[in-house]
């Protein structure tokens, strides 16, 4: 399973895919609290679908247009997930 994170302006999408099939997704508009809402929504998405973080194979981030801080937060979360999956 893969975790995909997409950002376009203030629109945020988290989705878990198993191959090409979308298992589930969460979408929301960022209200300048991305660092809090991203981790909370990621946890909600995984728990709702009974997915252990170690069931993920990789994380990808797709930033279409975002501010500097948003881009750094998203990239850091994606890289951290990928790092943890290699341990």
PyMOL Python script that loads the backbone (N, CA, C, O; Angstrom):
from pymol import cmd

cmd.read_pdbstr("""\
ATOM      1  N   UNK A   1       0.842  -1.179   0.000  1.00  0.00           N
ATOM      2  CA  UNK A   1       0.000   0.000   0.000  1.00  0.00           C
ATOM      3  C   UNK A   1       0.884   1.237   0.000  1.00  0.00           C
ATOM      4  O   UNK A   1       1.973   1.246   0.574  1.00  0.00           O
ATOM      5  N   UNK A   2       0.395   2.273  -0.652  1.00  0.00           N
ATOM      6  CA  UNK A   2       1.122   3.531  -0.731  1.00  0.00           C
ATOM      7  C   UNK A   2       0.295   4.657  -0.140  1.00  0.00           C
ATOM      8  O   UNK A   2      -0.932   4.667  -0.234  1.00  0.00           O
ATOM      9  N   UNK A   3       0.990   5.602   0.469  1.00  0.00           N
ATOM     10  CA  UNK A   3       0.366   6.810   0.981  1.00  0.00           C
ATOM     11  C   UNK A   3       0.686   7.932   0.006  1.00  0.00           C
ATOM     12  O   UNK A   3       1.854   8.200  -0.276  1.00  0.00           O
ATOM     13  N   UNK A   4      -0.341   8.581  -0.505  1.00  0.00           N
ATOM     14  CA  UNK A   4      -0.153   9.713  -1.411  1.00  0.00           C
ATOM     15  C   UNK A   4      -0.671  10.978  -0.745  1.00  0.00           C
ATOM     16  O   UNK A   4      -1.768  11.007  -0.186  1.00  0.00           O
ATOM     17  N   UNK A   5       0.144  12.017  -0.819  1.00  0.00           N
ATOM     18  CA  UNK A   5      -0.211  13.320  -0.266  1.00  0.00           C
ATOM     19  C   UNK A   5      -0.188  14.311  -1.418  1.00  0.00           C
ATOM     20  O   UNK A   5       0.816  14.433  -2.119  1.00  0.00           O
ATOM     21  N   UNK A   6      -1.305  15.024  -1.615  1.00  0.00           N
ATOM     22  CA  UNK A   6      -1.363  16.011  -2.690  1.00  0.00           C
ATOM     23  C   UNK A   6      -1.779  17.355  -2.119  1.00  0.00           C
ATOM     24  O   UNK A   6      -2.681  17.449  -1.286  1.00  0.00           O
ATOM     25  N   UNK A   7      -1.102  18.389  -2.589  1.00  0.00           N
ATOM     26  CA  UNK A   7      -1.401  19.749  -2.156  1.00  0.00           C
ATOM     27  C   UNK A   7      -1.584  20.629  -3.385  1.00  0.00           C
ATOM     28  O   UNK A   7      -0.745  20.655  -4.286  1.00  0.00           O
ATOM     29  N   UNK A   8      -2.690  21.342  -3.397  1.00  0.00           N
ATOM     30  CA  UNK A   8      -2.924  22.340  -4.430  1.00  0.00           C
ATOM     31  C   UNK A   8      -3.528  23.544  -3.731  1.00  0.00           C
ATOM     32  O   UNK A   8      -4.678  23.510  -3.292  1.00  0.00           O
ATOM     33  N   UNK A   9      -2.748  24.604  -3.631  1.00  0.00           N
ATOM     34  CA  UNK A   9      -3.130  25.799  -2.884  1.00  0.00           C
ATOM     35  C   UNK A   9      -3.456  25.391  -1.445  1.00  0.00           C
ATOM     36  O   UNK A   9      -2.562  24.959  -0.717  1.00  0.00           O
ATOM     37  N   UNK A  10      -4.695  25.516  -1.028  1.00  0.00           N
ATOM     38  CA  UNK A  10      -5.094  25.132   0.337  1.00  0.00           C
ATOM     39  C   UNK A  10      -5.818  23.791   0.384  1.00  0.00           C
ATOM     40  O   UNK A  10      -6.239  23.353   1.455  1.00  0.00           O
ATOM     41  N   UNK A  11      -5.968  23.140  -0.758  1.00  0.00           N
ATOM     42  CA  UNK A  11      -6.642  21.842  -0.822  1.00  0.00           C
ATOM     43  C   UNK A  11      -5.633  20.723  -0.555  1.00  0.00           C
ATOM     44  O   UNK A  11      -4.623  20.602  -1.247  1.00  0.00           O
ATOM     45  N   UNK A  12      -5.925  19.913   0.454  1.00  0.00           N
ATOM     46  CA  UNK A  12      -5.047  18.824   0.856  1.00  0.00           C
ATOM     47  C   UNK A  12      -5.775  17.500   0.640  1.00  0.00           C
ATOM     48  O   UNK A  12      -6.957  17.373   0.958  1.00  0.00           O
ATOM     49  N   UNK A  13      -5.066  16.528   0.102  1.00  0.00           N
ATOM     50  CA  UNK A  13      -5.608  15.192  -0.120  1.00  0.00           C
ATOM     51  C   UNK A  13      -4.627  14.165   0.427  1.00  0.00           C
ATOM     52  O   UNK A  13      -3.445  14.175   0.081  1.00  0.00           O
ATOM     53  N   UNK A  14      -5.118  13.291   1.271  1.00  0.00           N
ATOM     54  CA  UNK A  14      -4.375  12.111   1.723  1.00  0.00           C
ATOM     55  C   UNK A  14      -5.124  10.905   1.189  1.00  0.00           C
ATOM     56  O   UNK A  14      -6.339  10.799   1.357  1.00  0.00           O
ATOM     57  N   UNK A  15      -4.406   9.997   0.548  1.00  0.00           N
ATOM     58  CA  UNK A  15      -5.075   8.777   0.094  1.00  0.00           C
ATOM     59  C   UNK A  15      -4.140   7.591   0.259  1.00  0.00           C
ATOM     60  O   UNK A  15      -2.920   7.696   0.126  1.00  0.00           O
ATOM     61  N   UNK A  16      -4.758   6.468   0.553  1.00  0.00           N
ATOM     62  CA  UNK A  16      -4.035   5.207   0.641  1.00  0.00           C
ATOM     63  C   UNK A  16      -4.473   4.375  -0.554  1.00  0.00           C
ATOM     64  O   UNK A  16      -5.664   4.172  -0.792  1.00  0.00           O
ATOM     65  N   UNK A  17      -3.478   3.898  -1.300  1.00  0.00           N
ATOM     66  CA  UNK A  17      -3.758   3.081  -2.472  1.00  0.00           C
ATOM     67  C   UNK A  17      -3.116   1.712  -2.308  1.00  0.00           C
ATOM     68  O   UNK A  17      -2.004   1.578  -1.797  1.00  0.00           O
ATOM     69  N   UNK A  18      -3.840   0.715  -2.751  1.00  0.00           N
ATOM     70  CA  UNK A  18      -3.312  -0.643  -2.815  1.00  0.00           C
ATOM     71  C   UNK A  18      -3.214  -0.976  -4.297  1.00  0.00           C
ATOM     72  O   UNK A  18      -4.211  -1.330  -4.926  1.00  0.00           O
ATOM     73  N   UNK A  19      -2.026  -0.863  -4.847  1.00  0.00           N
ATOM     74  CA  UNK A  19      -1.847  -0.961  -6.291  1.00  0.00           C
ATOM     75  C   UNK A  19      -2.456   0.272  -6.928  1.00  0.00           C
ATOM     76  O   UNK A  19      -2.067   1.394  -6.605  1.00  0.00           O
ATOM     77  N   UNK A  20      -3.396   0.080  -7.817  1.00  0.00           N
ATOM     78  CA  UNK A  20      -4.088   1.208  -8.451  1.00  0.00           C
ATOM     79  C   UNK A  20      -5.416   1.535  -7.774  1.00  0.00           C
ATOM     80  O   UNK A  20      -6.043   2.551  -8.075  1.00  0.00           O
ATOM     81  N   UNK A  21      -5.836   0.665  -6.859  1.00  0.00           N
ATOM     82  CA  UNK A  21      -7.122   0.846  -6.175  1.00  0.00           C
ATOM     83  C   UNK A  21      -6.980   1.794  -4.985  1.00  0.00           C
ATOM     84  O   UNK A  21      -6.097   1.620  -4.146  1.00  0.00           O
ATOM     85  N   UNK A  22      -7.855   2.793  -4.919  1.00  0.00           N
ATOM     86  CA  UNK A  22      -7.871   3.710  -3.784  1.00  0.00           C
ATOM     87  C   UNK A  22      -8.620   3.044  -2.645  1.00  0.00           C
ATOM     88  O   UNK A  22      -9.810   2.750  -2.759  1.00  0.00           O
ATOM     89  N   UNK A  23      -7.910   2.807  -1.535  1.00  0.00           N
ATOM     90  CA  UNK A  23      -8.511   2.185  -0.356  1.00  0.00           C
ATOM     91  C   UNK A  23      -9.399   3.201   0.352  1.00  0.00           C
ATOM     92  O   UNK A  23     -10.544   2.901   0.691  1.00  0.00           O
ATOM     93  N   UNK A  24      -8.872   4.405   0.577  1.00  0.00           N
ATOM     94  CA  UNK A  24      -9.642   5.479   1.214  1.00  0.00           C
ATOM     95  C   UNK A  24      -8.874   6.783   1.045  1.00  0.00           C
ATOM     96  O   UNK A  24      -7.683   6.787   0.737  1.00  0.00           O
ATOM     97  N   UNK A  25      -9.585   7.894   1.256  1.00  0.00           N
ATOM     98  CA  UNK A  25      -8.943   9.196   1.157  1.00  0.00           C
ATOM     99  C   UNK A  25      -9.634  10.191   2.073  1.00  0.00           C
ATOM    100  O   UNK A  25     -10.795  10.024   2.445  1.00  0.00           O
ATOM    101  N   UNK A  26      -8.894  11.222   2.423  1.00  0.00           N
ATOM    102  CA  UNK A  26      -9.413  12.333   3.213  1.00  0.00           C
ATOM    103  C   UNK A  26      -8.987  13.617   2.510  1.00  0.00           C
ATOM    104  O   UNK A  26      -7.826  13.779   2.134  1.00  0.00           O
ATOM    105  N   UNK A  27      -9.942  14.522   2.338  1.00  0.00           N
ATOM    106  CA  UNK A  27      -9.659  15.816   1.729  1.00  0.00           C
ATOM    107  C   UNK A  27     -10.116  16.924   2.671  1.00  0.00           C
ATOM    108  O   UNK A  27     -11.135  16.793   3.349  1.00  0.00           O
ATOM    109  N   UNK A  28      -9.358  18.010   2.707  1.00  0.00           N
ATOM    110  CA  UNK A  28      -9.751  19.170   3.503  1.00  0.00           C
ATOM    111  C   UNK A  28      -9.030  20.410   3.000  1.00  0.00           C
ATOM    112  O   UNK A  28      -8.070  20.328   2.234  1.00  0.00           O
ATOM    113  N   UNK A  29      -9.511  21.546   3.446  1.00  0.00           N
ATOM    114  CA  UNK A  29      -8.877  22.828   3.143  1.00  0.00           C
ATOM    115  C   UNK A  29      -8.039  23.233   4.345  1.00  0.00           C
ATOM    116  O   UNK A  29      -8.511  23.210   5.482  1.00  0.00           O
ATOM    117  N   UNK A  30      -6.793  23.603   4.082  1.00  0.00           N
ATOM    118  CA  UNK A  30      -5.895  24.014   5.154  1.00  0.00           C
ATOM    119  C   UNK A  30      -6.312  25.377   5.692  1.00  0.00           C
ATOM    120  O   UNK A  30      -6.577  26.310   4.933  1.00  0.00           O
ATOM    121  N   UNK A  31      -6.363  25.468   7.005  1.00  0.00           N
ATOM    122  CA  UNK A  31      -6.716  26.719   7.681  1.00  0.00           C
ATOM    123  C   UNK A  31      -5.536  27.217   8.511  1.00  0.00           C
ATOM    124  O   UNK A  31      -5.714  27.650   9.650  1.00  0.00           O
ATOM    125  N   UNK A  32      -4.339  27.156   7.946  1.00  0.00           N
ATOM    126  CA  UNK A  32      -3.098  27.573   8.618  1.00  0.00           C
ATOM    127  C   UNK A  32      -2.790  26.742   9.853  1.00  0.00           C
ATOM    128  O   UNK A  32      -2.218  27.246  10.819  1.00  0.00           O
ATOM    129  N   UNK A  33      -3.166  25.479   9.824  1.00  0.00           N
ATOM    130  CA  UNK A  33      -2.837  24.557  10.916  1.00  0.00           C
ATOM    131  C   UNK A  33      -2.412  23.210  10.333  1.00  0.00           C
ATOM    132  O   UNK A  33      -2.744  22.151  10.865  1.00  0.00           O
ATOM    133  N   UNK A  34      -1.687  23.276   9.249  1.00  0.00           N
ATOM    134  CA  UNK A  34      -1.342  22.064   8.504  1.00  0.00           C
ATOM    135  C   UNK A  34      -0.567  21.055   9.337  1.00  0.00           C
ATOM    136  O   UNK A  34      -0.844  19.858   9.259  1.00  0.00           O
ATOM    137  N   UNK A  35       0.385  21.502  10.122  1.00  0.00           N
ATOM    138  CA  UNK A  35       1.199  20.552  10.883  1.00  0.00           C
ATOM    139  C   UNK A  35       0.343  19.746  11.861  1.00  0.00           C
ATOM    140  O   UNK A  35       0.646  18.583  12.126  1.00  0.00           O
ATOM    141  N   UNK A  36      -0.700  20.334  12.391  1.00  0.00           N
ATOM    142  CA  UNK A  36      -1.605  19.604  13.293  1.00  0.00           C
ATOM    143  C   UNK A  36      -2.606  18.749  12.525  1.00  0.00           C
ATOM    144  O   UNK A  36      -2.793  17.573  12.839  1.00  0.00           O
ATOM    145  N   UNK A  37      -3.242  19.333  11.530  1.00  0.00           N
ATOM    146  CA  UNK A  37      -4.301  18.618  10.813  1.00  0.00           C
ATOM    147  C   UNK A  37      -3.757  17.485   9.952  1.00  0.00           C
ATOM    148  O   UNK A  37      -4.434  16.471   9.781  1.00  0.00           O
ATOM    149  N   UNK A  38      -2.565  17.629   9.413  1.00  0.00           N
ATOM    150  CA  UNK A  38      -2.003  16.577   8.573  1.00  0.00           C
ATOM    151  C   UNK A  38      -1.790  15.292   9.370  1.00  0.00           C
ATOM    152  O   UNK A  38      -2.230  14.221   8.951  1.00  0.00           O
ATOM    153  N   UNK A  39      -1.127  15.392  10.498  1.00  0.00           N
ATOM    154  CA  UNK A  39      -0.864  14.192  11.296  1.00  0.00           C
ATOM    155  C   UNK A  39      -2.142  13.602  11.884  1.00  0.00           C
ATOM    156  O   UNK A  39      -2.292  12.382  11.944  1.00  0.00           O
ATOM    157  N   UNK A  40      -3.063  14.462  12.317  1.00  0.00           N
ATOM    158  CA  UNK A  40      -4.333  13.980  12.859  1.00  0.00           C
ATOM    159  C   UNK A  40      -5.136  13.253  11.780  1.00  0.00           C
ATOM    160  O   UNK A  40      -5.696  12.188  12.041  1.00  0.00           O
ATOM    161  N   UNK A  41      -5.198  13.811  10.584  1.00  0.00           N
ATOM    162  CA  UNK A  41      -5.951  13.177   9.499  1.00  0.00           C
ATOM    163  C   UNK A  41      -5.263  11.909   8.996  1.00  0.00           C
ATOM    164  O   UNK A  41      -5.936  10.951   8.616  1.00  0.00           O
ATOM    165  N   UNK A  42      -3.944  11.897   8.992  1.00  0.00           N
ATOM    166  CA  UNK A  42      -3.223  10.687   8.609  1.00  0.00           C
ATOM    167  C   UNK A  42      -3.529   9.564   9.598  1.00  0.00           C
ATOM    168  O   UNK A  42      -3.794   8.433   9.190  1.00  0.00           O
ATOM    169  N   UNK A  43      -3.492   9.865  10.874  1.00  0.00           N
ATOM    170  CA  UNK A  43      -3.822   8.877  11.900  1.00  0.00           C
ATOM    171  C   UNK A  43      -5.261   8.394  11.738  1.00  0.00           C
ATOM    172  O   UNK A  43      -5.528   7.196  11.826  1.00  0.00           O
ATOM    173  N   UNK A  44      -6.178   9.315  11.504  1.00  0.00           N
ATOM    174  CA  UNK A  44      -7.595   8.963  11.315  1.00  0.00           C
ATOM    175  C   UNK A  44      -7.775   8.034  10.113  1.00  0.00           C
ATOM    176  O   UNK A  44      -8.513   7.052  10.187  1.00  0.00           O
ATOM    177  N   UNK A  45      -7.101   8.347   9.013  1.00  0.00           N
ATOM    178  CA  UNK A  45      -7.204   7.550   7.796  1.00  0.00           C
ATOM    179  C   UNK A  45      -6.692   6.122   8.026  1.00  0.00           C
ATOM    180  O   UNK A  45      -7.330   5.155   7.608  1.00  0.00           O
ATOM    181  N   UNK A  46      -5.559   5.999   8.679  1.00  0.00           N
ATOM    182  CA  UNK A  46      -4.995   4.669   8.922  1.00  0.00           C
ATOM    183  C   UNK A  46      -5.847   3.869   9.903  1.00  0.00           C
ATOM    184  O   UNK A  46      -6.105   2.687   9.678  1.00  0.00           O
ATOM    185  N   UNK A  47      -6.285   4.508  10.991  1.00  0.00           N
ATOM    186  CA  UNK A  47      -7.111   3.794  11.987  1.00  0.00           C
ATOM    187  C   UNK A  47      -8.457   3.357  11.404  1.00  0.00           C
ATOM    188  O   UNK A  47      -8.907   2.236  11.639  1.00  0.00           O
ATOM    189  N   UNK A  48      -9.087   4.238  10.653  1.00  0.00           N
ATOM    190  CA  UNK A  48     -10.397   3.934  10.065  1.00  0.00           C
ATOM    191  C   UNK A  48     -10.339   2.678   9.199  1.00  0.00           C
ATOM    192  O   UNK A  48     -11.278   1.882   9.179  1.00  0.00           O
ATOM    193  N   UNK A  49      -9.231   2.511   8.487  1.00  0.00           N
ATOM    194  CA  UNK A  49      -9.085   1.383   7.573  1.00  0.00           C
ATOM    195  C   UNK A  49      -8.272   0.232   8.164  1.00  0.00           C
ATOM    196  O   UNK A  49      -7.906  -0.713   7.466  1.00  0.00           O
ATOM    197  N   UNK A  50      -7.994   0.335   9.484  1.00  0.00           N
ATOM    198  CA  UNK A  50      -7.246  -0.706  10.200  1.00  0.00           C
ATOM    199  C   UNK A  50      -5.925  -1.022   9.495  1.00  0.00           C
ATOM    200  O   UNK A  50      -5.564  -2.181   9.289  1.00  0.00           O
ATOM    201  N   UNK A  51      -5.220   0.057   9.132  1.00  0.00           N
ATOM    202  CA  UNK A  51      -3.925  -0.077   8.469  1.00  0.00           C
ATOM    203  C   UNK A  51      -2.836   0.313   9.461  1.00  0.00           C
ATOM    204  O   UNK A  51      -2.860   1.400  10.037  1.00  0.00           O
ATOM    205  N   UNK A  52      -1.898  -0.578   9.645  1.00  0.00           N
ATOM    206  CA  UNK A  52      -0.726  -0.287  10.455  1.00  0.00           C
ATOM    207  C   UNK A  52       0.233   0.513   9.575  1.00  0.00           C
ATOM    208  O   UNK A  52       0.347   0.240   8.380  1.00  0.00           O
ATOM    209  N   UNK A  53       0.911   1.479  10.144  1.00  0.00           N
ATOM    210  CA  UNK A  53       1.846   2.298   9.366  1.00  0.00           C
ATOM    211  C   UNK A  53       2.885   1.433   8.657  1.00  0.00           C
ATOM    212  O   UNK A  53       3.345   1.780   7.569  1.00  0.00           O
ATOM    213  N   UNK A  54       3.250   0.324   9.262  1.00  0.00           N
ATOM    214  CA  UNK A  54       4.250  -0.555   8.649  1.00  0.00           C
ATOM    215  C   UNK A  54       3.680  -1.357   7.472  1.00  0.00           C
ATOM    216  O   UNK A  54       4.432  -2.026   6.764  1.00  0.00           O
ATOM    217  N   UNK A  55       2.360  -1.296   7.257  1.00  0.00           N
ATOM    218  CA  UNK A  55       1.755  -1.926   6.081  1.00  0.00           C
ATOM    219  C   UNK A  55       2.011  -1.095   4.826  1.00  0.00           C
ATOM    220  O   UNK A  55       1.871  -1.589   3.707  1.00  0.00           O
ATOM    221  N   UNK A  56       2.380   0.153   5.018  1.00  0.00           N
ATOM    222  CA  UNK A  56       2.660   1.028   3.882  1.00  0.00           C
ATOM    223  C   UNK A  56       4.005   0.659   3.273  1.00  0.00           C
ATOM    224  O   UNK A  56       4.934   0.266   3.979  1.00  0.00           O
ATOM    225  N   UNK A  57       4.095   0.789   1.964  1.00  0.00           N
ATOM    226  CA  UNK A  57       5.352   0.510   1.271  1.00  0.00           C
ATOM    227  C   UNK A  57       6.145   1.788   1.017  1.00  0.00           C
ATOM    228  O   UNK A  57       7.375   1.791   1.079  1.00  0.00           O
ATOM    229  N   UNK A  58       5.433   2.866   0.733  1.00  0.00           N
ATOM    230  CA  UNK A  58       6.111   4.140   0.498  1.00  0.00           C
ATOM    231  C   UNK A  58       5.107   5.279   0.574  1.00  0.00           C
ATOM    232  O   UNK A  58       3.892   5.079   0.573  1.00  0.00           O
ATOM    233  N   UNK A  59       5.660   6.474   0.639  1.00  0.00           N
ATOM    234  CA  UNK A  59       4.855   7.687   0.679  1.00  0.00           C
ATOM    235  C   UNK A  59       5.320   8.611  -0.438  1.00  0.00           C
ATOM    236  O   UNK A  59       6.520   8.794  -0.642  1.00  0.00           O
ATOM    237  N   UNK A  60       4.377   9.187  -1.152  1.00  0.00           N
ATOM    238  CA  UNK A  60       4.685  10.137  -2.218  1.00  0.00           C
ATOM    239  C   UNK A  60       3.977  11.448  -1.936  1.00  0.00           C
ATOM    240  O   UNK A  60       2.869  11.466  -1.401  1.00  0.00           O
ATOM    241  N   UNK A  61       4.623  12.541  -2.298  1.00  0.00           N
ATOM    242  CA  UNK A  61       4.004  13.856  -2.149  1.00  0.00           C
ATOM    243  C   UNK A  61       3.966  14.521  -3.512  1.00  0.00           C
ATOM    244  O   UNK A  61       4.937  14.481  -4.267  1.00  0.00           O
ATOM    245  N   UNK A  62       2.835  15.131  -3.814  1.00  0.00           N
ATOM    246  CA  UNK A  62       2.657  15.847  -5.077  1.00  0.00           C
ATOM    247  C   UNK A  62       2.204  17.260  -4.740  1.00  0.00           C
ATOM    248  O   UNK A  62       1.057  17.473  -4.346  1.00  0.00           O
ATOM    249  N   UNK A  63       3.098  18.217  -4.894  1.00  0.00           N
ATOM    250  CA  UNK A  63       2.787  19.600  -4.564  1.00  0.00           C
ATOM    251  C   UNK A  63       2.587  20.361  -5.864  1.00  0.00           C
ATOM    252  O   UNK A  63       3.533  20.604  -6.613  1.00  0.00           O
ATOM    253  N   UNK A  64       1.340  20.733  -6.117  1.00  0.00           N
ATOM    254  CA  UNK A  64       1.010  21.452  -7.351  1.00  0.00           C
ATOM    255  C   UNK A  64       1.283  22.938  -7.168  1.00  0.00           C
ATOM    256  O   UNK A  64       1.943  23.557  -8.002  1.00  0.00           O
ATOM    257  N   UNK A  65       0.790  23.499  -6.105  1.00  0.00           N
ATOM    258  CA  UNK A  65       1.125  24.884  -5.757  1.00  0.00           C
ATOM    259  C   UNK A  65       0.844  25.056  -4.272  1.00  0.00           C
ATOM    260  O   UNK A  65      -0.246  24.757  -3.786  1.00  0.00           O
ATOM    261  N   UNK A  66       1.852  25.544  -3.568  1.00  0.00           N
ATOM    262  CA  UNK A  66       1.717  25.709  -2.123  1.00  0.00           C
ATOM    263  C   UNK A  66       2.754  26.712  -1.644  1.00  0.00           C
ATOM    264  O   UNK A  66       3.723  27.013  -2.342  1.00  0.00           O
ATOM    265  N   UNK A  67       2.534  27.212  -0.459  1.00  0.00           N
ATOM    266  CA  UNK A  67       3.492  28.119   0.148  1.00  0.00           C
ATOM    267  C   UNK A  67       4.730  27.366   0.613  1.00  0.00           C
ATOM    268  O   UNK A  67       4.747  26.136   0.656  1.00  0.00           O
ATOM    269  N   UNK A  68       5.748  28.114   0.954  1.00  0.00           N
ATOM    270  CA  UNK A  68       7.018  27.531   1.356  1.00  0.00           C
ATOM    271  C   UNK A  68       6.876  26.620   2.577  1.00  0.00           C
ATOM    272  O   UNK A  68       7.392  25.502   2.571  1.00  0.00           O
ATOM    273  N   UNK A  69       6.188  27.079   3.615  1.00  0.00           N
ATOM    274  CA  UNK A  69       6.031  26.272   4.834  1.00  0.00           C
ATOM    275  C   UNK A  69       5.224  25.014   4.561  1.00  0.00           C
ATOM    276  O   UNK A  69       5.565  23.940   5.057  1.00  0.00           O
ATOM    277  N   UNK A  70       4.171  25.130   3.789  1.00  0.00           N
ATOM    278  CA  UNK A  70       3.345  23.974   3.441  1.00  0.00           C
ATOM    279  C   UNK A  70       4.177  22.937   2.704  1.00  0.00           C
ATOM    280  O   UNK A  70       4.095  21.744   2.996  1.00  0.00           O
ATOM    281  N   UNK A  71       4.964  23.385   1.768  1.00  0.00           N
ATOM    282  CA  UNK A  71       5.810  22.473   1.001  1.00  0.00           C
ATOM    283  C   UNK A  71       6.816  21.762   1.904  1.00  0.00           C
ATOM    284  O   UNK A  71       7.042  20.561   1.756  1.00  0.00           O
ATOM    285  N   UNK A  72       7.410  22.483   2.822  1.00  0.00           N
ATOM    286  CA  UNK A  72       8.387  21.880   3.735  1.00  0.00           C
ATOM    287  C   UNK A  72       7.726  20.869   4.668  1.00  0.00           C
ATOM    288  O   UNK A  72       8.284  19.800   4.913  1.00  0.00           O
ATOM    289  N   UNK A  73       6.551  21.193   5.187  1.00  0.00           N
ATOM    290  CA  UNK A  73       5.845  20.268   6.087  1.00  0.00           C
ATOM    291  C   UNK A  73       5.500  18.975   5.345  1.00  0.00           C
ATOM    292  O   UNK A  73       5.759  17.880   5.845  1.00  0.00           O
ATOM    293  N   UNK A  74       4.921  19.105   4.165  1.00  0.00           N
ATOM    294  CA  UNK A  74       4.516  17.921   3.389  1.00  0.00           C
ATOM    295  C   UNK A  74       5.714  17.055   3.018  1.00  0.00           C
ATOM    296  O   UNK A  74       5.665  15.832   3.146  1.00  0.00           O
ATOM    297  N   UNK A  75       6.777  17.682   2.563  1.00  0.00           N
ATOM    298  CA  UNK A  75       7.972  16.945   2.175  1.00  0.00           C
ATOM    299  C   UNK A  75       8.591  16.244   3.377  1.00  0.00           C
ATOM    300  O   UNK A  75       9.022  15.097   3.271  1.00  0.00           O
ATOM    301  N   UNK A  76       8.637  16.917   4.508  1.00  0.00           N
ATOM    302  CA  UNK A  76       9.202  16.328   5.719  1.00  0.00           C
ATOM    303  C   UNK A  76       8.392  15.124   6.180  1.00  0.00           C
ATOM    304  O   UNK A  76       8.966  14.094   6.533  1.00  0.00           O
ATOM    305  N   UNK A  77       7.073  15.237   6.181  1.00  0.00           N
ATOM    306  CA  UNK A  77       6.222  14.115   6.599  1.00  0.00           C
ATOM    307  C   UNK A  77       6.417  12.930   5.661  1.00  0.00           C
ATOM    308  O   UNK A  77       6.563  11.798   6.123  1.00  0.00           O
ATOM    309  N   UNK A  78       6.422  13.169   4.367  1.00  0.00           N
ATOM    310  CA  UNK A  78       6.594  12.091   3.400  1.00  0.00           C
ATOM    311  C   UNK A  78       7.959  11.417   3.555  1.00  0.00           C
ATOM    312  O   UNK A  78       8.049  10.189   3.543  1.00  0.00           O
ATOM    313  N   UNK A  79       9.010  12.208   3.699  1.00  0.00           N
ATOM    314  CA  UNK A  79      10.350  11.640   3.866  1.00  0.00           C
ATOM    315  C   UNK A  79      10.465  10.868   5.178  1.00  0.00           C
ATOM    316  O   UNK A  79      11.130   9.833   5.232  1.00  0.00           O
ATOM    317  N   UNK A  80       9.826  11.361   6.227  1.00  0.00           N
ATOM    318  CA  UNK A  80       9.873  10.685   7.516  1.00  0.00           C
ATOM    319  C   UNK A  80       9.161   9.334   7.448  1.00  0.00           C
ATOM    320  O   UNK A  80       9.662   8.342   7.978  1.00  0.00           O
ATOM    321  N   UNK A  81       8.011   9.292   6.806  1.00  0.00           N
ATOM    322  CA  UNK A  81       7.297   8.018   6.632  1.00  0.00           C
ATOM    323  C   UNK A  81       8.176   7.039   5.864  1.00  0.00           C
ATOM    324  O   UNK A  81       8.316   5.883   6.264  1.00  0.00           O
ATOM    325  N   UNK A  82       8.771   7.497   4.762  1.00  0.00           N
ATOM    326  CA  UNK A  82       9.630   6.619   3.965  1.00  0.00           C
ATOM    327  C   UNK A  82      10.837   6.139   4.761  1.00  0.00           C
ATOM    328  O   UNK A  82      11.230   4.978   4.652  1.00  0.00           O
ATOM    329  N   UNK A  83      11.420   7.013   5.552  1.00  0.00           N
ATOM    330  CA  UNK A  83      12.569   6.633   6.381  1.00  0.00           C
ATOM    331  C   UNK A  83      12.172   5.553   7.390  1.00  0.00           C
ATOM    332  O   UNK A  83      12.885   4.566   7.566  1.00  0.00           O
ATOM    333  N   UNK A  84      11.040   5.748   8.043  1.00  0.00           N
ATOM    334  CA  UNK A  84      10.574   4.783   9.046  1.00  0.00           C
ATOM    335  C   UNK A  84      10.269   3.431   8.419  1.00  0.00           C
ATOM    336  O   UNK A  84      10.442   2.398   9.066  1.00  0.00           O
ATOM    337  N   UNK A  85       9.823   3.425   7.182  1.00  0.00           N
ATOM    338  CA  UNK A  85       9.473   2.172   6.518  1.00  0.00           C
ATOM    339  C   UNK A  85      10.708   1.365   6.149  1.00  0.00           C
ATOM    340  O   UNK A  85      10.604   0.164   5.903  1.00  0.00           O
ATOM    341  N   UNK A  86      11.872   1.998   6.106  1.00  0.00           N
ATOM    342  CA  UNK A  86      13.099   1.271   5.759  1.00  0.00           C
ATOM    343  C   UNK A  86      13.761   0.680   6.995  1.00  0.00           C
ATOM    344  O   UNK A  86      14.736  -0.060   6.870  1.00  0.00           O
ATOM    345  N   UNK A  87      13.259   0.988   8.176  1.00  0.00           N
ATOM    346  CA  UNK A  87      13.854   0.487   9.432  1.00  0.00           C
ATOM    347  C   UNK A  87      13.245  -0.828   9.848  1.00  0.00           C
ATOM    348  O   UNK A  87      13.627  -1.388  10.875  1.00  0.00           O
TER     349      UNK A  87
END
""", "prot")
cmd.dss("prot")
cmd.show_as("cartoon", "prot")
cmd.util.cbc("prot")
cmd.orient("prot")
